[in-house]
Amino acid sequence: MKKNLYLLLVAVIMIAACQPKTQTVDKAAAKVAVNDLMENYLTAWNGEDVKTLTSLIADDGMFCGTDPGEIMDKKTISDAWTHAFADTSFNYTFTVDKREIRMESDGNSAIVMEQHVANPYTPKIPWRLVCRAVKTADGWKIDFISWSLIPKNEDIGKLNKALE
């Protein structure tokens, strides 16, 4: 009987020890960190700081421009930024009109959506940036970006007619 009791005690201890550890995630703190990442991105963009922009994106990321052929890796997007910002006659600055951050339940990644108007580039057509931020050993990085023009529904017919 005593032997069975010891076996039962060992079994209970082993089962308890093998239970997965639940980790509490501070999603609010992670959301603040992602917002800081996006503010750093905006500051670097408006400052035409390619070095900082490049440091904020993941080495293995995918970055999609507004043109269907613009699907870029880190080097390609960095080169595109360098080329674009070399034209000092053009002002690429913008202010974010709306930002939404959706944290994943594990607190290690987030989807970010930003909307803005890019004056003087497209003063009548707003833009939307959708990206994914991931927590890495080096801090938060952007590993996916998709820029798109987002005309109002009532303007789509006008755009189609203009493109005929």
C-alpha positions as CSV (number, residue, x, y, z in Angstrom):
1,M,0.0,0.0,0.0
2,K,2.8,2.4,0.9
3,K,4.6,1.5,-2.3
4,N,1.4,2.4,-4.3
5,L,1.1,5.7,-2.5
6,Y,4.7,6.6,-3.4
7,L,4.1,5.7,-7.0
8,L,1.0,7.8,-7.1
9,L,2.8,10.8,-5.5
10,V,5.6,10.5,-8.1
11,A,3.1,10.3,-10.9
12,V,1.3,13.5,-9.6
13,I,4.6,15.4,-9.3
14,M,5.6,14.4,-12.8
15,I,2.3,15.3,-14.3
16,A,2.3,18.7,-12.5
17,A,5.9,19.3,-13.7
18,C,5.1,18.6,-17.3
19,Q,2.3,21.1,-17.6
20,P,3.0,23.9,-20.0
21,K,4.0,27.1,-18.4
22,T,1.4,29.9,-19.1
23,Q,3.1,33.2,-19.8
24,T,1.3,36.4,-19.2
25,V,1.7,38.8,-22.1
26,D,1.6,42.6,-21.5
27,K,-0.2,43.4,-24.7
28,A,-0.6,47.1,-23.7
29,A,3.2,47.5,-23.3
30,A,3.8,45.6,-26.6
31,K,1.3,47.9,-28.3
32,V,3.2,51.0,-27.0
33,A,6.4,49.5,-28.4
34,V,4.8,48.9,-31.8
35,N,3.5,52.5,-31.8
36,D,7.0,53.7,-31.0
37,L,8.4,51.7,-33.9
38,M,5.8,53.3,-36.2
39,E,6.6,56.8,-34.9
40,N,10.3,56.1,-35.5
41,Y,9.5,55.0,-39.0
42,L,7.5,58.2,-39.6
43,T,10.2,60.4,-38.2
44,A,12.9,58.7,-40.3
45,W,10.6,58.9,-43.4
46,N,9.9,62.6,-43.0
47,G,13.6,63.1,-42.3
48,E,14.6,61.1,-45.4
49,D,16.8,59.0,-43.2
50,V,17.4,55.8,-45.2
51,K,19.8,54.4,-42.7
52,T,17.2,54.5,-39.9
53,L,14.4,53.3,-42.1
54,T,16.5,50.3,-43.2
55,S,17.4,49.6,-39.5
56,L,13.6,49.4,-38.7
57,I,12.8,46.7,-41.2
58,A,13.6,43.0,-41.0
59,D,16.3,41.4,-43.1
60,D,13.9,38.8,-44.6
61,G,11.0,41.2,-45.0
62,M,8.7,41.7,-48.0
63,F,7.8,45.3,-49.0
64,C,5.1,46.1,-51.6
65,G,4.8,49.4,-53.3
66,T,1.8,50.8,-55.1
67,D,2.8,49.4,-58.5
68,P,2.1,45.7,-59.1
69,G,5.7,45.1,-59.9
70,E,7.0,46.6,-56.7
71,I,7.5,43.6,-54.5
72,M,10.9,44.2,-52.8
73,D,13.3,42.8,-50.4
74,K,15.3,44.9,-47.8
75,K,18.1,45.8,-50.2
76,T,15.7,46.8,-53.0
77,I,13.5,48.9,-50.8
78,S,16.6,50.6,-49.3
79,D,17.9,51.4,-52.7
80,A,14.5,52.7,-53.8
81,W,14.4,55.0,-50.7
82,T,17.9,56.2,-51.4
83,H,16.9,57.0,-55.1
84,A,13.6,58.7,-54.1
85,F,15.1,60.9,-51.4
86,A,18.0,61.9,-53.7
87,D,15.5,64.1,-55.6
88,T,15.6,67.2,-53.3
89,S,13.0,68.9,-55.4
90,F,10.2,66.6,-54.1
91,N,8.7,66.6,-50.7
92,Y,7.7,63.1,-49.4
93,T,6.7,64.2,-45.9
94,F,3.3,63.2,-44.5
95,T,1.3,63.2,-41.3
96,V,-0.6,60.1,-40.2
97,D,-4.3,60.8,-40.1
98,K,-5.3,57.4,-38.6
99,R,-3.3,54.5,-37.1
100,E,-4.8,51.2,-35.9
101,I,-2.7,48.6,-34.2
102,R,-3.9,45.0,-33.7
103,M,-1.8,42.9,-31.4
104,E,-1.6,39.2,-31.8
105,S,-2.5,37.3,-28.6
106,D,1.1,36.2,-28.0
107,G,2.2,39.8,-27.9
108,N,5.0,39.0,-30.4
109,S,3.5,40.5,-33.6
110,A,1.0,43.1,-34.7
111,I,-0.8,44.4,-37.8
112,V,-0.5,48.1,-38.2
113,M,-2.7,50.2,-40.5
114,E,-2.0,53.9,-41.2
115,Q,-3.9,56.3,-43.5
116,H,-2.6,59.6,-44.8
117,V,-2.6,62.0,-47.7
118,A,0.7,62.4,-49.4
119,N,0.9,66.1,-50.5
120,P,1.9,67.1,-53.1
121,Y,2.3,63.5,-54.6
122,T,-1.4,62.5,-54.5
123,P,-3.4,65.4,-52.8
124,K,-6.7,64.0,-53.9
125,I,-6.1,60.2,-53.2
126,P,-5.4,59.0,-49.7
127,W,-2.8,56.3,-49.0
128,R,-3.0,53.3,-46.7
129,L,0.1,51.6,-45.3
130,V,-0.5,48.1,-43.8
131,C,2.5,46.4,-42.1
132,R,3.3,43.7,-39.8
133,A,5.6,44.3,-36.8
134,V,7.4,41.4,-35.2
135,K,9.3,41.2,-31.9
136,T,12.9,40.0,-32.6
137,A,16.0,39.6,-30.5
138,D,17.0,43.1,-31.7
139,G,13.6,44.7,-30.8
140,W,10.6,45.4,-32.9
141,K,11.0,45.3,-36.7
142,I,8.7,45.7,-39.7
143,D,8.8,42.5,-41.8
144,F,5.9,43.4,-44.2
145,I,4.7,46.6,-45.7
146,S,2.1,47.2,-48.3
147,W,1.4,50.7,-49.5
148,S,-1.7,51.4,-51.5
149,L,-3.8,54.2,-52.8
150,I,-7.3,54.2,-51.4
151,P,-9.6,56.4,-53.5
152,K,-13.1,57.0,-52.2
153,N,-15.7,54.7,-53.7
154,E,-17.4,57.6,-55.4
155,D,-14.1,58.5,-57.2
156,I,-13.4,55.1,-58.7
157,G,-15.6,55.7,-61.7
158,K,-13.7,58.9,-62.4
159,L,-10.4,57.2,-62.1
160,N,-11.5,54.4,-64.5
161,K,-12.6,57.0,-67.0
162,A,-9.4,59.0,-66.7
163,L,-7.4,55.8,-67.4
164,E,-9.3,55.0,-70.7
